Amino acid sequence: MTVADRIERFRAVLEEWARGLYHGMITHPAYEKIEKEAEDTEDEFMLACFPDAFGIPSPVSYYTAELLPYLEDEFEAWERRLWDRDSLIERKGQQYHF
C-alpha cells in the first residue's frame, strides 16, 4: 500500500466522521423538530376535520365525511397516535428538554 493510498483512505474516513458529526450535532435535531411540527399540524387538521371521532360534536362533520375515503390510511394512524400520545404539555415540553 502506497503512502498516497493511505492518505486517501485516511481522508475518506475523516470525511465520513466529519459528516456524521455534522449530522448528529446540527442537522438531525433540526429534522426532528420539523417532523414533530409537521406531525402536530397534521394532527390539528385531522382533529378539525373529524372531531366526532373523539366525541366532540361538529356541525361540519357531514361535509368532512367526504374526505374520509381519501384520508382513510392517515385517519387510522392518526387515531391510534392520538390515543397513545402523552399529554400535550409533555409533548411540547420535550421540545425544550424539560
All heavy atoms as an XYZ file, in Angstrom:
831
protein
N       0.850     -1.170      0.000
C       0.000      0.000      0.000
C       0.899      1.238      0.000
O       1.786      1.369      0.831
C      -0.912     -0.011      1.234
C      -1.878      1.134      1.250
S      -2.972      1.133      2.660
C      -4.184     -0.031      2.150
N       0.642      2.112     -0.911
C       1.485      3.299     -1.028
C       1.023      4.366     -0.038
O      -0.062      4.289      0.546
C       1.411      3.872     -2.453
O       0.085      4.323     -2.680
C       1.806      2.825     -3.488
N       1.849      5.371      0.106
C       1.535      6.483      1.006
C       0.309      7.243      0.494
O      -0.551      7.661      1.278
C       2.764      7.431      1.136
C       2.413      8.645      1.964
C       3.930      6.695      1.764
N       0.195      7.402     -0.806
C      -0.957      8.099     -1.385
C      -2.259      7.347     -1.089
O      -3.291      7.963     -0.785
C      -0.774      8.262     -2.881
N      -2.227      6.017     -1.138
C      -3.410      5.221     -0.818
C      -3.784      5.375      0.649
O      -4.962      5.478      0.996
C      -3.174      3.748     -1.138
C      -3.056      3.482     -2.629
O      -3.566      4.314     -3.408
O      -2.465      2.444     -2.995
N      -2.784      5.382      1.521
C      -3.042      5.558      2.952
C      -3.642      6.930      3.229
O      -4.586      7.050      4.020
C      -1.757      5.403      3.759
C      -1.289      4.001      3.892
C      -0.075      3.972      4.767
N       0.405      2.630      4.950
C       1.491      2.330      5.623
N       2.223      3.289      6.151
N       1.856      1.075      5.756
N      -3.108      7.939      2.583
C      -3.633      9.295      2.777
C      -5.066      9.376      2.265
O      -5.938      9.974      2.911
C      -2.720     10.331      2.080
C      -1.380     10.411      2.806
C      -3.393     11.697      2.021
C      -0.343     11.261      2.104
N      -5.337      8.793      1.128
C      -6.692      8.805      0.565
C      -7.674      8.074      1.474
O      -8.790      8.544      1.701
C      -6.680      8.180     -0.830
C      -8.023      8.203     -1.532
C      -8.523      9.611     -1.776
O      -7.699     10.519     -1.987
O      -9.755      9.793     -1.739
N      -7.247      6.926      2.004
C      -8.112      6.173      2.907
C      -8.368      6.950      4.200
O      -9.494      7.028      4.689
C      -7.482      4.816      3.225
C      -8.484      3.871      3.876
C      -7.930      2.502      4.058
N      -7.266      2.501      5.376
C      -6.329      1.660      5.752
N      -5.899      0.743      4.909
N      -5.809      1.706      6.934
N      -7.313      7.582      4.741
C      -7.459      8.386      5.954
C      -8.397      9.569      5.697
O      -9.252      9.891      6.521
C      -6.085      8.892      6.428
C      -6.174      9.805      7.616
C      -6.443      9.309      8.878
C      -5.995     11.180      7.464
C      -6.531     10.149      9.965
C      -6.074     12.025      8.542
C      -6.345     11.512      9.796
N      -8.251     10.209      4.532
C      -9.090     11.346      4.195
C     -10.561     10.920      4.068
O     -11.473     11.619      4.516
C      -8.634     11.989      2.888
C      -9.291     13.333      2.606
C      -8.969     13.865      1.238
N      -9.491     13.070      0.150
C     -10.784     13.002     -0.208
N     -11.682     13.675      0.456
N     -11.160     12.252     -1.213
N     -10.813      9.754      3.478
C     -12.177      9.251      3.336
C     -12.798      8.951      4.703
O     -13.956      9.298      4.962
C     -12.198      8.008      2.460
N     -12.014      8.345      5.599
C     -12.520      8.051      6.945
C     -12.792      9.343      7.700
O     -13.813      9.491      8.373
C     -11.518      7.146      7.706
C     -11.890      7.051      9.169
C     -11.470      5.764      7.078
N     -11.881     10.293      7.589
C     -12.046     11.574      8.266
C     -13.271     12.321      7.732
O     -14.031     12.909      8.504
C     -10.785     12.429      8.097
C     -10.762     13.757      8.837
C     -10.827     13.517     10.334
C      -9.531     14.546      8.464
N     -13.486     12.283      6.431
C     -14.648     12.948      5.832
C     -15.949     12.301      6.298
O     -16.908     12.995      6.630
C     -14.539     12.880      4.314
C     -15.632     13.632      3.591
C     -15.450     13.581      2.087
O     -14.305     13.509      1.608
O     -16.487     13.605      1.399
N     -15.971     10.971      6.354
C     -17.165     10.272      6.828
C     -17.439     10.609      8.289
O     -18.578     10.850      8.690
C     -16.987      8.761      6.661
C     -18.189      7.962      7.093
C     -17.962      6.471      6.952
O     -16.957      6.059      6.345
O     -18.812      5.720      7.460
N     -16.401     10.672      9.091
C     -16.549     11.011     10.504
C     -17.068     12.437     10.664
O     -17.955     12.698     11.479
C     -15.194     10.852     11.211
C     -15.267     11.171     12.668
C     -15.665     10.346     13.667
C     -14.932     12.419     13.278
N     -15.601     10.996     14.862
C     -15.152     12.285     14.650
C     -14.465     13.636     12.794
C     -14.932     13.316     15.544
C     -14.249     14.664     13.679
C     -14.480     14.498     15.037
N     -16.537     13.375      9.882
C     -16.970     14.773      9.962
C     -18.428     14.924      9.531
O     -19.187     15.691     10.136
C     -16.072     15.651      9.104
N     -18.830     14.185      8.495
C     -20.232     14.237      8.077
C     -21.148     13.697      9.163
O     -22.222     14.230      9.418
C     -20.436     13.435      6.797
C     -19.961     14.148      5.576
C     -20.296     13.369      4.339
N     -19.682     13.999      3.183
C     -19.861     13.608      1.957
N     -20.628     12.569      1.711
N     -19.286     14.232      0.965
N     -20.764     12.611      9.799
C     -21.562     12.058     10.891
C     -21.663     13.011     12.058
O     -22.723     13.171     12.671
N     -20.562     13.664     12.385
C     -20.557     14.646     13.472
C     -21.483     15.812     13.141
O     -22.285     16.237     13.970
C     -19.137     15.143     13.724
C     -18.980     16.157     14.852
C     -19.287     15.503     16.186
C     -17.576     16.733     14.844
N     -21.388     16.322     11.921
C     -22.240     17.436     11.496
C     -23.709     17.034     11.530
O     -24.553     17.783     12.010
C     -21.844     17.892     10.090
C     -22.698     19.017      9.559
C     -22.502     20.317      9.987
C     -23.711     18.761      8.638
C     -23.291     21.353      9.514
C     -24.504     19.787      8.153
C     -24.293     21.079      8.593
O     -25.075     22.087      8.124
N     -24.000     15.847     11.032
C     -25.388     15.378     11.030
C     -25.914     15.228     12.449
O     -27.038     15.628     12.751
C     -25.503     14.049     10.282
C     -26.880     13.465     10.317
N     -27.918     13.987      9.590
C     -27.390     12.428     11.017
C     -29.019     13.284      9.833
N     -28.712     12.332     10.686
N     -25.112     14.670     13.328
C     -25.552     14.438     14.699
C     -25.712     15.707     15.506
O     -26.591     15.809     16.357
N     -24.871     16.688     15.241
C     -24.918     17.910     16.041
C     -25.820     18.992     15.444
O     -26.417     19.773     16.182
C     -23.512     18.474     16.205
C     -22.618     17.617     17.061
S     -20.975     18.303     17.226
C     -21.301     19.808     18.105
N     -25.900     19.067     14.140
C     -26.593     20.190     13.509
C     -27.898     19.758     12.827
O     -28.972     20.231     13.169
C     -25.681     20.877     12.454
C     -24.329     21.247     13.060
C     -26.381     22.081     11.852
C     -24.364     22.265     14.154
N     -27.813     18.876     11.861
C     -28.991     18.616     11.026
C     -30.013     17.691     11.671
O     -31.207     17.900     11.491
C     -28.580     18.034      9.663
O     -27.876     16.825      9.871
C     -27.731     18.999      8.886
N     -29.590     16.687     12.419
C     -30.549     15.739     12.983
C     -31.545     16.409     13.929
O     -32.748     16.159     13.814
C     -29.834     14.590     13.679
C     -30.771     13.590     14.281
N     -31.572     12.783     13.512
C     -31.064     13.298     15.563
C     -32.314     12.020     14.303
N     -32.024     12.326     15.539
N     -31.118     17.243     14.872
C     -32.116     17.906     15.725
C     -33.084     18.777     14.927
O     -34.261     18.863     15.265
C     -31.268     18.750     16.678
C     -29.948     18.067     16.717
C     -29.755     17.510     15.334
N     -32.595     19.397     13.861
C     -33.481     20.225     13.042
C     -34.526     19.353     12.353
O     -35.710     19.709     12.314
C     -32.667     21.005     12.013
N     -34.120     18.225     11.785
C     -35.072     17.319     11.138
C     -36.102     16.819     12.141
O     -37.277     16.712     11.832
C     -34.360     16.120     10.516
C     -33.584     16.431      9.273
C     -32.300     15.936      9.100
C     -34.114     17.208      8.261
C     -31.571     16.204      7.957
C     -33.404     17.489      7.114
C     -32.136     16.988      6.965
O     -31.425     17.251      5.838
N     -35.646     16.519     13.341
C     -36.547     16.012     14.366
C     -37.609     17.059     14.713
O     -38.792     16.735     14.833
C     -35.725     15.655     15.605
C     -36.460     14.849     16.634
C     -35.527     14.394     17.730
O     -34.711     13.497     17.487
O     -35.623     14.961     18.835
N     -37.196     18.310     14.858
C     -38.158     19.367     15.162
C     -39.131     19.588     14.019
O     -40.325     19.782     14.235
C     -37.424     20.681     15.464
C     -36.758     20.699     16.803
C     -36.104     22.025     17.079
C     -35.410     22.005     18.422
N     -34.773     23.278     18.725
N     -38.636     19.558     12.792
C     -39.507     19.745     11.634
C     -40.519     18.613     11.545
O     -41.704     18.846     11.271
C     -38.668     19.848     10.347
C     -37.887     21.161     10.341
C     -39.548     19.733      9.112
C     -36.837     21.246      9.254
N     -40.091     17.381     11.795
C     -41.007     16.242     11.747
C     -42.085     16.353     12.819
O     -43.257     16.068     12.563
C     -40.233     14.945     11.909
C     -39.436     14.552     10.693
C     -38.550     13.335     10.930
O     -38.484     12.855     12.087
O     -37.938     12.876      9.971
N     -41.709     16.776     14.028
C     -42.702     16.921     15.098
C     -43.699     18.028     14.780
O     -44.899     17.877     15.030
C     -42.009     17.195     16.431
C     -41.399     15.965     17.041
C     -40.863     16.245     18.413
C     -40.277     14.981     19.013
N     -39.792     15.198     20.374
N     -43.221     19.144     14.237
C     -44.122     20.230     13.872
C     -45.081     19.796     12.757
O     -46.258     20.129     12.779
C     -43.335     21.459     13.441
C     -42.786     22.272     14.595
C     -43.873     22.832     15.492
O     -44.895     23.327     14.980
O     -43.705     22.756     16.711
N     -44.569     19.064     11.778
C     -45.422     18.575     10.695
C     -46.470     17.599     11.234
O     -47.638     17.638     10.826
C     -44.582     17.913      9.612
N     -46.062     16.752     12.167
C     -47.000     15.807     12.766
C     -48.062     16.549     13.568
O     -49.248     16.208     13.499
C     -46.232     14.842     13.671
C     -47.049     13.695     14.170
C     -46.211     12.729     14.979
O     -45.575     11.855     14.382
O     -46.202     12.872     16.216
N     -47.667     17.586     14.309
C     -48.643     18.374     15.061
C     -49.630     19.071     14.135
O     -50.834     19.111     14.396
C     -47.932     19.420     15.926
C     -47.239     18.800     17.124
O     -47.532     17.639     17.457
O     -46.399     19.494     17.740
N     -49.132     19.620     13.029
C     -50.009     20.294     12.070
C     -50.988     19.307     11.447
O     -52.181     19.607     11.286
C     -49.173     20.986     10.983
O     -48.255     21.877     11.605
C     -50.056     21.748     10.022
N     -50.504     18.123     11.100
C     -51.380     17.095     10.542
C     -52.436     16.676     11.559
O     -53.613     16.500     11.205
C     -50.564     15.883     10.113
C     -51.387     14.798      9.484
C     -50.573     13.571      9.108
O     -49.334     13.679      8.993
O     -51.178     12.511      8.930
N     -52.033     16.540     12.818
C     -52.988     16.169     13.860
C     -54.052     17.243     14.044
O     -55.235     16.940     14.228
C     -52.261     15.929     15.183
C     -51.415     14.686     15.157
O     -51.577     13.869     14.225
O     -50.564     14.536     16.052
N     -53.663     18.505     13.987
C     -54.623     19.595     14.129
C     -55.614     19.593     12.964
O     -56.809     19.822     13.155
C     -53.894     20.928     14.213
C     -53.123     21.097     15.507
C     -52.109     22.219     15.450
O     -52.049     22.937     14.418
O     -51.376     22.396     16.428
N     -55.127     19.357     11.756
C     -56.017     19.294     10.593
C     -57.013     18.143     10.725
O     -58.212     18.316     10.489
C     -55.197     19.144      9.302
C     -56.029     18.842      8.101
C     -56.795     19.831      7.507
C     -56.066     17.563      7.568
C     -57.582     19.550      6.392
C     -56.840     17.280      6.459
C     -57.602     18.275      5.874
N     -56.519     16.980     11.105
C     -57.399     15.822     11.226
C     -58.420     16.031     12.348
O     -59.582     15.645     12.209
C     -56.575     14.561     11.475
C     -55.688     14.170     10.313
S     -56.582     13.624      8.869
C     -56.967     11.956      9.338
N     -58.003     16.653     13.447
C     -58.934     16.914     14.539
C     -59.986     17.934     14.121
O     -61.151     17.821     14.505
C     -58.196     17.408     15.780
C     -59.048     17.606     17.032
C     -59.687     16.290     17.440
C     -58.210     18.161     18.160
N     -59.599     18.920     13.305
C     -60.576     19.889     12.809
C     -61.563     19.232     11.846
O     -62.736     19.616     11.804
C     -59.856     21.047     12.121
N     -61.105     18.257     11.085
C     -61.991     17.574     10.124
C     -62.862     16.503     10.778
O     -64.015     16.325     10.382
C     -61.166     16.923      9.016
S     -60.448     18.111      7.888
N     -62.323     15.788     11.743
C     -63.039     14.656     12.333
C     -63.075     14.731     13.861
O     -62.605     13.825     14.551
C     -62.379     13.341     11.918
C     -62.227     13.191     10.434
C     -60.986     13.285      9.842
C     -63.333     12.976      9.644
C     -60.845     13.154      8.473
C     -63.208     12.846      8.275
C     -61.955     12.937      7.684
N     -63.661     15.783     14.431
C     -63.696     15.867     15.900
C     -64.654     14.849     16.522
O     -64.494     14.478     17.686
C     -64.171     17.292     16.161
C     -64.949     17.655     14.958
C     -64.276     16.945     13.824
N     -65.641     14.385     15.754
C     -66.594     13.424     16.307
C     -65.955     12.076     16.601
O     -66.531     11.259     17.312
C     -67.804     13.259     15.389
C     -67.428     13.061     13.937
O     -66.257     13.276     13.599
O     -68.310     12.682     13.139
N     -64.750     11.826     16.100
C     -64.046     10.586     16.425
C     -63.664     10.553     17.905
O     -63.447      9.484     18.462
C     -62.794     10.443     15.561
N     -63.604     11.736     18.525
C     -63.252     11.821     19.944
C     -64.393     12.366     20.780
O     -64.192     12.838     21.895
C     -61.997     12.677     20.118
C     -60.779     12.015     19.557
C     -60.354     12.292     18.278
C     -60.084     11.079     20.302
C     -59.244     11.654     17.745
C     -58.989     10.442     19.779
C     -58.568     10.724     18.498
N     -65.610     12.354     20.228
C     -66.786     12.751     20.989
C     -67.034     14.238     21.013
O     -67.816     14.715     21.828
N     -66.407     14.998     20.144
C     -66.627     16.437     20.080
C     -67.617     16.687     18.947
O     -67.318     16.393     17.789
C     -65.314     17.190     19.812
C     -64.290     16.852     20.890
C     -65.553     18.682     19.729
C     -62.896     17.336     20.581
N     -68.792     17.233     19.263
C     -69.774     17.451     18.186
C     -69.301     18.527     17.218
O     -68.680     19.510     17.607
C     -71.021     17.895     18.939
C     -70.554     18.369     20.246
C     -69.274     17.642     20.556
N     -69.578     18.313     15.942
C     -69.160     19.262     14.915
C     -70.269     19.414     13.883
O     -70.757     18.413     13.360
C     -67.887     18.770     14.235
O     -67.571     19.593     13.148
N     -70.629     20.653     13.573
C     -71.669     20.842     12.567
C     -71.200     20.565     11.134
O     -72.011     20.403     10.243
C     -72.051     22.321     12.723
C     -70.862     22.960     13.327
C     -70.200     21.910     14.169
N     -69.895     20.497     10.909
C     -69.383     20.278      9.559
C     -68.993     18.825      9.313
O     -68.394     18.518      8.292
C     -68.180     21.203      9.270
C     -68.598     22.645      9.287
C     -67.046     20.937     10.222
N     -69.351     17.942     10.209
C     -68.976     16.529     10.055
C     -69.558     15.918      8.787
O     -68.934     15.048      8.174
C     -69.443     15.711     11.255
O     -68.753     16.108     12.400
N     -70.719     16.373      8.405
C     -71.343     15.856      7.188
C     -70.467     16.140      5.968
O     -70.320     15.306      5.081
C     -72.726     16.484      7.014
C     -73.420     16.062      5.750
C     -74.002     14.812      5.647
C     -73.484     16.920      4.652
C     -74.637     14.412      4.486
C     -74.113     16.530      3.482
C     -74.691     15.283      3.415
O     -75.314     14.895      2.258
N     -69.885     17.321      5.925
C     -69.069     17.706      4.775
C     -67.668     17.100      4.837
O     -67.100     16.738      3.813
C     -68.982     19.229      4.679
C     -70.338     19.855      4.554
C     -70.918     20.532      5.601
C     -71.061     19.737      3.373
C     -72.178     21.086      5.484
C     -72.324     20.279      3.240
C     -72.876     20.964      4.302
O     -74.122     21.495      4.184
N     -67.101     17.021      6.018
C     -65.756     16.448      6.126
C     -65.776     14.933      5.971
O     -64.732     14.334      5.715
C     -65.092     16.836      7.456
O     -65.907     16.393      8.536
C     -64.871     18.331      7.533
N     -66.929     14.306      6.112
C     -67.020     12.855      5.910
C     -66.693     12.487      4.465
O     -66.262     11.366      4.190
C     -68.410     12.362      6.280
N     -66.851     13.446      3.558
C     -66.496     13.189      2.160
C     -64.993     13.017      1.976
O     -64.551     12.428      1.003
C     -66.993     14.329      1.281
C     -68.496     14.437      1.237
C     -68.972     15.636      0.439
O     -68.134     16.329     -0.159
O     -70.192     15.874      0.410
N     -64.200     13.528      2.911
C     -62.745     13.389      2.835
C     -62.255     12.032      3.320
O     -61.130     11.641      3.040
C     -62.065     14.479      3.672
C     -62.281     15.919      3.244
C     -61.681     16.859      4.272
C     -61.664     16.148      1.883
N     -63.083     11.336      4.057
C     -62.657     10.091      4.689
C     -62.109      9.045      3.720
O     -61.079      8.431      4.024
C     -63.795      9.510      5.525
C     -63.422      8.454      6.535
C     -62.315      8.950      7.445
C     -64.621      8.064      7.359
N     -62.693      8.816      2.546
C     -62.090      7.829      1.641
C     -60.662      8.197      1.212
O     -59.840      7.326      0.972
C     -63.021      7.824      0.429
C     -64.312      8.336      0.933
C     -63.981      9.288      2.037
N     -60.375      9.492      1.149
C     -59.048      9.924      0.730
C     -58.040      9.895      1.881
O     -56.842      9.801      1.662
C     -59.107     11.344      0.155
C     -60.059     11.463     -1.006
C     -61.288     12.079     -0.844
C     -59.740     10.924     -2.244
C     -62.175     12.182     -1.901
C     -60.622     11.013     -3.307
C     -61.839     11.645     -3.130
O     -62.710     11.734     -4.175
N     -58.552      9.994      3.089
C     -57.675     10.058      4.262
C     -57.779      8.813      5.135
O     -57.426      8.841      6.306
C     -58.026     11.298      5.108
C     -57.899     12.634      4.407
C     -58.449     13.737      5.301
C     -56.452     12.920      4.070
N     -58.243      7.715      4.579
C     -58.502      6.508      5.368
C     -57.252      5.994      6.073
O     -57.263      5.730      7.278
C     -59.070      5.421      4.470
C     -59.384      4.134      5.201
C     -59.924      3.072      4.269
O     -59.965      3.285      3.047
O     -60.292      2.008      4.783
N     -56.153      5.862      5.346
C     -54.924      5.345      5.958
C     -54.394      6.294      7.025
O     -53.978      5.869      8.104
C     -53.862      5.106      4.900
C     -54.268      4.024      3.908
O     -55.070      3.153      4.299
O     -53.784      4.072      2.764
N     -54.409      7.596      6.716
C     -53.930      8.578      7.685
C     -54.837      8.640      8.910
O     -54.376      8.862     10.016
C     -53.828      9.975      7.060
C     -52.693     10.124      6.075
C     -53.135      9.817      4.649
O     -54.315      9.479      4.444
O     -52.285      9.899      3.761
N     -56.154      8.435      8.695
C     -57.103      8.514      9.793
C     -56.830      7.438     10.841
O     -56.807      7.721     12.037
C     -58.538      8.390      9.276
C     -59.573      8.518     10.341
C     -59.946      9.760     10.804
C     -60.159      7.395     10.906
C     -60.901      9.893     11.799
C     -61.098      7.508     11.893
C     -61.480      8.763     12.346
N     -56.624      6.218     10.391
C     -56.364      5.127     11.336
C     -55.078      5.359     12.109
O     -55.029      5.168     13.327
C     -56.307      3.794     10.600
C     -57.630      3.353     10.029
C     -57.517      2.114      9.172
O     -56.402      1.564      9.055
O     -58.548      1.691      8.622
N     -54.038      5.786     11.405
C     -52.760      6.054     12.086
C     -52.894      7.228     13.041
O     -52.346      7.208     14.152
C     -51.669      6.323     11.057
N     -53.630      8.252     12.627
C     -53.819      9.428     13.465
C     -54.584      9.079     14.736
O     -54.206      9.487     15.827
C     -54.565     10.498     12.669
C     -55.103     11.613     13.477
C     -54.392     12.611     14.073
C     -56.469     11.856     13.805
N     -55.238     13.460     14.729
C     -56.523     13.018     14.579
C     -57.655     11.203     13.492
C     -57.713     13.549     15.059
C     -58.840     11.729     13.972
C     -58.866     12.886     14.747
N     -55.650      8.314     14.592
C     -56.452      7.937     15.752
C     -55.627      7.115     16.745
O     -55.650      7.363     17.949
C     -57.668      7.147     15.280
C     -58.756      7.036     16.301
C     -60.000      6.400     15.716
O     -59.897      5.616     14.750
O     -61.074      6.689     16.237
N     -54.869      6.172     16.226
C     -54.012      5.351     17.084
C     -52.952      6.223     17.783
O     -52.685      6.066     18.965
C     -53.338      4.279     16.231
C     -52.787      3.134     17.014
C     -52.258      2.011     16.120
N     -53.009      1.772     14.902
C     -52.557      2.066     13.670
N     -51.372      2.591     13.515
N     -53.281      1.811     12.607
N     -52.378      7.152     17.030
C     -51.332      8.014     17.578
C     -51.885      8.931     18.668
O     -51.246      9.143     19.699
C     -50.713      8.834     16.449
C     -49.479      9.568     16.819
C     -48.763     10.177     15.643
N     -49.600     11.114     14.899
C     -49.926     10.987     13.625
N     -49.500      9.962     12.928
N     -50.680     11.880     13.030
N     -53.084      9.455     18.484
C     -53.644     10.350     19.484
C     -54.034      9.613     20.761
O     -53.914     10.163     21.856
C     -54.852     11.091     18.929
C     -54.508     12.323     18.119
C     -55.774     13.020     17.669
C     -53.639     13.274     18.874
N     -54.494      8.382     20.627
C     -54.844      7.636     21.837
C     -53.598      7.233     22.617
O     -53.637      7.131     23.843
C     -55.655      6.400     21.496
C     -57.076      6.705     21.130
C     -57.665      6.450     19.944
C     -58.075      7.334     21.935
N     -58.976      6.884     19.962
C     -59.254      7.433     21.173
C     -58.085      7.849     23.229
C     -60.422      8.010     21.667
C     -59.256      8.420     23.714
C     -60.404      8.485     22.934
N     -52.482      7.017     21.923
C     -51.257      6.588     22.590
C     -50.371      7.742     23.042
O     -49.421      7.546     23.777
C     -50.429      5.685     21.664
C     -51.124      4.374     21.398
O     -52.003      4.005     22.194
O     -50.768      3.711     20.403
N     -50.650      8.936     22.587
C     -49.781     10.082     22.843
C     -49.843     10.527     24.299
O     -50.864     10.399     24.957
C     -50.199     11.246     21.948
C     -49.361     12.472     22.165
C     -49.816     13.583     21.303
N     -49.269     13.414     19.982
C     -49.472     14.238     19.004
N     -50.216     15.284     19.172
N     -48.946     14.025     17.831
N     -48.721     11.054     24.775
C     -48.694     11.662     26.098
C     -49.529     12.934     26.060
O     -50.059     13.318     25.041
C     -47.250     12.008     26.488
C     -46.361     10.777     26.558
O     -46.902      9.688     26.833
O     -45.144     10.906     26.319
N     -49.605     13.598     27.175
C     -50.355     14.844     27.181
C     -49.650     15.884     26.318
O     -48.453     15.786     26.036
C     -50.502     15.371     28.610
O     -49.263     15.870     29.062
N     -50.399     16.884     25.898
C     -49.851     17.925     25.027
C     -48.734     18.689     25.736
O     -47.737     19.068     25.116
C     -50.958     18.885     24.596
C     -50.564     19.984     23.640
C     -50.095     19.366     22.322
C     -51.713     20.922     23.394
N     -48.866     18.880     27.042
C     -47.835     19.603     27.802
C     -46.537     18.811     27.802
O     -45.455     19.380     27.628
C     -48.328     19.875     29.239
C     -49.520     20.833     29.188
C     -47.210     20.446     30.101
C     -50.214     21.023     30.507
N     -46.611     17.502     27.974
C     -45.399     16.672     27.938
C     -44.765     16.712     26.559
O     -43.549     16.787     26.429
C     -45.741     15.226     28.298
C     -46.103     15.023     29.739
C     -46.491     13.589     30.030
O     -46.153     12.701     29.230
O     -47.133     13.360     31.052
N     -45.585     16.670     25.520
C     -45.071     16.688     24.143
C     -44.358     18.004     23.842
O     -43.288     18.022     23.257
C     -46.224     16.470     23.179
C     -45.843     16.678     21.755
C     -46.157     15.475     20.973
N     -45.987     15.777     19.570
C     -45.391     14.966     18.751
N     -44.964     13.823     19.182
N     -45.259     15.274     17.501
N     -44.969     19.118     24.227
C     -44.341     20.414     23.993
C     -43.125     20.605     24.905
O     -42.166     21.255     24.530
C     -45.344     21.558     24.209
C     -46.407     21.621     23.148
C     -45.807     21.889     21.809
C     -46.835     21.912     20.717
N     -46.256     22.085     19.391
N     -43.157     20.024     26.077
C     -42.017     20.109     26.987
C     -40.795     19.378     26.462
O     -39.660     19.748     26.750
N     -40.999     18.346     25.642
C     -39.874     17.605     25.058
C     -39.091     18.477     24.098
O     -37.891     18.273     23.912
C     -40.389     16.375     24.307
C     -40.899     15.288     25.209
C     -41.544     14.148     24.435
O     -41.696     14.229     23.218
N     -41.919     13.090     25.128
N     -39.737     19.467     23.488
C     -39.042     20.351     22.574
C     -37.999     21.188     23.291
O     -37.002     21.590     22.718
C     -40.020     21.281     21.855
C     -40.952     20.564     20.926
C     -41.949     21.523     20.307
O     -42.006     22.694     20.647
N     -42.737     21.010     19.375
N     -38.254     21.455     24.580
C     -37.345     22.305     25.348
C     -36.527     21.511     26.362
O     -35.856     22.081     27.194
C     -38.164     23.393     26.038
C     -38.971     24.188     25.059
C     -40.354     24.024     24.986
C     -38.368     25.059     24.179
C     -41.104     24.736     24.064
C     -39.110     25.772     23.258
C     -40.469     25.601     23.212
O     -41.216     26.306     22.298
N     -36.614     20.188     26.296
C     -35.809     19.276     27.129
C     -36.030     19.529     28.621
O     -35.087     19.635     29.388
C     -34.326     19.375     26.781
C     -34.044     19.159     25.337
N     -34.187     17.942     24.745
C     -33.664     20.027     24.358
C     -33.894     18.034     23.461
N     -33.577     19.292     23.195
N     -37.312     19.643     29.027
C     -37.613     19.785     30.449
C     -37.518     18.450     31.121
O     -37.772     17.441     30.606
C     -39.016     20.361     30.656
C     -39.120     21.815     30.307
C     -40.216     22.280     29.603
C     -38.139     22.700     30.663
C     -40.333     23.609     29.283
C     -38.255     24.034     30.348
C     -39.355     24.495     29.652
